[in-house]
Amino acid sequence: MAQTPVISIVDDDASIRGATTRLVRLNGFTVHAFASAEEFLGSPRIEDTSCLIADVKMPGMSGLDLQRTLLDQGNRTPIIFVTAFPEEVKRHRAARAGATWVLPKPFDGQSLIECLRQALSGEDFGGSGAP
């Protein structure tokens, strides 16, 4: 039997983090949620994370900084970024560094789940917006 994918969610907004956690869990995934990039990096969940859903703009370390740190450590976990500030430069920077998707907030739950399924299947960066 295949192991259930582990999804880690990193978002400083507690309401978004909670809603995203519930949505992903209801779709059959194991979920771990973190209030900051630093909290995620200090956790034992880095190695078992199958896909990361991270906010781009957070206090302290941003989602893009988290991505860079993981890449510097040789970690190529697929990342889906969510952001209330979908500036083109950040989208392109994230894509060049290997992000799977960049979804603007508020995002449609079904779009996030579709992005997640595509990320777990190994599909390349899909860009901004819904798949």
VENMOCOR-V876276 format. One record per residue. OMEGA is omega in whole degrees, 0 to 359 (* if undefined). BURIAL is 1 if it has 9 or more other C-alpha atoms within 8 Angstrom, else 0. D_LAST is the distance of its C-alpha to the last C-alpha in Angstrom with 2 decimals. Layout:
omega->OMEGA burial->BURIAL d_last->D_LAST
omega->OMEGA burial->BURIAL d_last->D_LAST
//
This chain:
omega->181 burial->0 d_last->28.65
omega->179 burial->0 d_last->25.49
omega->178 burial->0 d_last->25.28
omega->178 burial->0 d_last->22.73
omega->178 burial->1 d_last->20.24
omega->180 burial->1 d_last->21.27
omega->176 burial->1 d_last->18.84
omega->181 burial->1 d_last->20.45
omega->180 burial->1 d_last->19.55
omega->180 burial->1 d_last->21.25
omega->182 burial->1 d_last->21.55
omega->179 burial->1 d_last->24.83
omega->185 burial->0 d_last->24.16
omega->182 burial->0 d_last->25.65
omega->178 burial->0 d_last->24.12
omega->180 burial->0 d_last->20.48
omega->180 burial->1 d_last->21.40
omega->180 burial->0 d_last->23.03
omega->179 burial->0 d_last->20.38
omega->178 burial->1 d_last->17.63
omega->180 burial->1 d_last->20.22
omega->180 burial->0 d_last->20.99
omega->183 burial->1 d_last->17.45
omega->179 burial->1 d_last->16.82
omega->179 burial->1 d_last->20.39
omega->179 burial->0 d_last->20.15
omega->170 burial->0 d_last->17.43
omega->181 burial->0 d_last->20.07
omega->170 burial->1 d_last->19.64
omega->186 burial->1 d_last->22.53
omega->171 burial->1 d_last->21.97
omega->183 burial->1 d_last->24.02
omega->183 burial->1 d_last->23.77
omega->182 burial->1 d_last->25.38
omega->180 burial->1 d_last->26.46
omega->176 burial->1 d_last->26.49
omega->180 burial->1 d_last->25.61
omega->178 burial->0 d_last->29.32
omega->178 burial->1 d_last->29.44
omega->182 burial->1 d_last->26.69
omega->179 burial->0 d_last->28.49
omega->183 burial->0 d_last->31.74
omega->175 burial->0 d_last->30.53
omega->186 burial->0 d_last->30.96
omega->182 burial->1 d_last->27.27
omega->186 burial->0 d_last->26.04
omega->182 burial->0 d_last->27.00
omega->179 burial->0 d_last->25.56
omega->179 burial->1 d_last->22.12
omega->178 burial->1 d_last->19.42
omega->181 burial->1 d_last->16.60
omega->172 burial->1 d_last->17.15
omega->186 burial->1 d_last->15.46
omega->173 burial->1 d_last->17.45
omega->178 burial->1 d_last->18.22
omega->187 burial->1 d_last->18.84
omega->178 burial->0 d_last->22.03
omega->174 burial->1 d_last->24.64
omega->182 burial->0 d_last->28.43
omega->181 burial->0 d_last->29.91
omega->178 burial->1 d_last->27.47
omega->175 burial->1 d_last->24.07
omega->178 burial->1 d_last->20.81
omega->175 burial->0 d_last->21.04
omega->176 burial->0 d_last->24.63
omega->178 burial->1 d_last->23.68
omega->180 burial->1 d_last->21.31
omega->179 burial->1 d_last->24.24
omega->179 burial->0 d_last->26.68
omega->179 burial->1 d_last->24.79
omega->178 burial->1 d_last->24.43
omega->178 burial->0 d_last->28.14
omega->181 burial->0 d_last->28.94
omega->181 burial->0 d_last->27.22
omega->183 burial->0 d_last->24.47
omega->178 burial->0 d_last->21.18
omega->177 burial->0 d_last->19.29
omega->182 burial->1 d_last->15.50
omega->170 burial->1 d_last->14.68
omega->178 burial->1 d_last->11.93
omega->171 burial->1 d_last->13.45
omega->183 burial->1 d_last->13.67
omega->173 burial->1 d_last->15.94
omega->183 burial->0 d_last->17.89
omega->187 burial->0 d_last->18.76
omega->179 burial->1 d_last->15.79
omega->184 burial->0 d_last->18.33
omega->182 burial->0 d_last->17.33
omega->180 burial->0 d_last->19.83
omega->179 burial->0 d_last->18.48
omega->180 burial->1 d_last->14.90
omega->178 burial->0 d_last->16.56
omega->179 burial->0 d_last->18.99
omega->181 burial->1 d_last->16.49
omega->180 burial->1 d_last->14.63
omega->181 burial->0 d_last->18.10
omega->173 burial->0 d_last->19.13
omega->177 burial->1 d_last->16.42
omega->179 burial->1 d_last->13.80
omega->180 burial->1 d_last->10.63
omega->170 burial->1 d_last->8.53
omega->181 burial->1 d_last->10.21
omega->176 burial->1 d_last->9.54
omega->174 burial->1 d_last->12.31
omega->353 burial->0 d_last->14.77
omega->181 burial->0 d_last->15.09
omega->177 burial->1 d_last->11.67
omega->182 burial->0 d_last->10.93
omega->181 burial->0 d_last->11.97
omega->177 burial->0 d_last->9.86
omega->179 burial->1 d_last->6.59
omega->181 burial->1 d_last->8.74
omega->177 burial->1 d_last->9.94
omega->176 burial->1 d_last->6.93
omega->180 burial->1 d_last->6.48
omega->179 burial->1 d_last->10.21
omega->178 burial->0 d_last->10.61
omega->179 burial->1 d_last->8.86
omega->181 burial->1 d_last->11.02
omega->178 burial->1 d_last->13.95
omega->177 burial->0 d_last->13.73
omega->179 burial->0 d_last->14.11
omega->181 burial->0 d_last->11.15
omega->181 burial->0 d_last->11.43
omega->181 burial->1 d_last->10.02
omega->177 burial->0 d_last->6.64
omega->184 burial->1 d_last->8.26
omega->175 burial->1 d_last->8.38
omega->184 burial->0 d_last->6.57
omega->179 burial->0 d_last->3.78
omega->* burial->0 d_last->0.00
//
